[in-house]
């Protein structure tokens, strides 16, 4: 890949991360991962003031920015913060 292509990819990745971190609700959600993997339901339930739909949309942004990793276990999704 060319240097310009690498810079565009980095810029896009950086943009996704900054966009994800720019929202206070998403930063609060990230703070909830103090003790390992959690299900989507646990995160949304603990994210005070967010309905399930809004919580899921915020989780999608965190996953798209590669800040959160999703692992499927049977019918559950377990999420962890990428370190």
ROZATI-547452 format. One record per residue (C-alpha): x, y negated, z. Coordinates in Angstrom, 2 decimals, padded with zeros to 5 digits. Example, Ala and Ser with C-alpha at 12.3 -4.5 7.8 and 13.67 -1.06 7.14 Angstrom:
! residues 2
<x=012.30 y=004.50 z=007.80>
<x=013.67 y=001.06 z=007.14>
END
This chain:
! residues 83
<x=000.00 y=000.00 z=000.00>
<x=001.20 y=-003.54 z=-000.65>
<x=002.10 y=-006.06 z=002.04>
<x=-000.94 y=-008.17 z=001.10>
<x=-003.20 y=-005.12 z=001.35>
<x=-001.75 y=-004.31 z=004.78>
<x=-002.33 y=-007.90 z=005.93>
<x=-005.95 y=-007.82 z=004.74>
<x=-006.56 y=-004.59 z=006.62>
<x=-004.94 y=-005.98 z=009.76>
<x=-006.94 y=-009.18 z=009.45>
<x=-010.16 y=-007.23 z=009.03>
<x=-009.34 y=-005.05 z=012.03>
<x=-008.39 y=-008.08 z=014.11>
<x=-011.62 y=-009.80 z=013.09>
<x=-013.66 y=-006.79 z=014.22>
<x=-011.88 y=-006.67 z=017.58>
<x=-012.24 y=-010.41 z=018.23>
<x=-015.87 y=-010.31 z=017.17>
<x=-016.52 y=-007.41 z=019.54>
<x=-014.76 y=-009.14 z=022.44>
<x=-016.41 y=-012.51 z=021.81>
<x=-019.71 y=-011.41 z=023.33>
<x=-019.97 y=-011.44 z=027.15>
<x=-022.40 y=-008.49 z=027.15>
<x=-019.88 y=-006.33 z=025.28>
<x=-017.08 y=-007.34 z=027.65>
<x=-019.30 y=-006.37 z=030.59>
<x=-020.00 y=-003.04 z=028.91>
<x=-016.25 y=-002.39 z=028.54>
<x=-015.83 y=-003.06 z=032.27>
<x=-018.22 y=-000.17 z=033.02>
<x=-015.69 y=002.43 z=031.85>
<x=-013.68 y=002.50 z=035.07>
<x=-014.09 y=006.22 z=035.71>
<x=-013.81 y=008.00 z=032.38>
<x=-016.25 y=009.03 z=029.68>
<x=-019.90 y=008.05 z=029.88>
<x=-022.96 y=008.83 z=027.82>
<x=-024.64 y=006.13 z=025.78>
<x=-027.58 y=006.30 z=028.19>
<x=-025.34 y=005.71 z=031.21>
<x=-023.69 y=002.68 z=029.64>
<x=-026.96 y=001.10 z=028.51>
<x=-028.57 y=001.81 z=031.89>
<x=-025.69 y=000.16 z=033.76>
<x=-025.52 y=-002.84 z=031.41>
<x=-027.83 y=-005.10 z=033.38>
<x=-030.28 y=-007.16 z=031.39>
<x=-029.99 y=-005.23 z=028.13>
<x=-032.76 y=-003.20 z=026.60>
<x=-031.79 y=000.13 z=025.03>
<x=-031.94 y=-001.25 z=021.48>
<x=-029.67 y=-004.21 z=022.27>
<x=-027.30 y=-001.96 z=024.22>
<x=-027.00 y=000.46 z=021.31>
<x=-026.28 y=-002.39 z=018.88>
<x=-023.51 y=-003.66 z=021.18>
<x=-022.06 y=-000.15 z=021.41>
<x=-022.05 y=000.09 z=017.60>
<x=-019.98 y=-003.11 z=017.41>
<x=-017.49 y=-001.74 z=019.98>
<x=-017.18 y=001.53 z=018.04>
<x=-016.76 y=-000.31 z=014.70>
<x=-013.92 y=-002.35 z=016.24>
<x=-012.33 y=000.95 z=017.35>
<x=-012.41 y=-000.16 z=020.99>
<x=-014.62 y=002.76 z=021.99>
<x=-014.33 y=006.38 z=020.89>
<x=-017.41 y=008.59 z=020.48>
<x=-017.19 y=012.30 z=021.15>
<x=-020.22 y=014.52 z=020.57>
<x=-020.96 y=017.24 z=023.11>
<x=-024.01 y=019.27 z=022.15>
<x=-026.87 y=016.75 z=022.15>
<x=-024.94 y=014.04 z=024.04>
<x=-022.54 y=011.38 z=022.89>
<x=-019.71 y=010.68 z=025.32>
<x=-017.92 y=007.38 z=024.91>
<x=-014.49 y=006.39 z=026.17>
<x=-012.48 y=003.20 z=025.86>
<x=-009.53 y=003.52 z=023.50>
<x=-006.33 y=002.80 z=025.39>
END
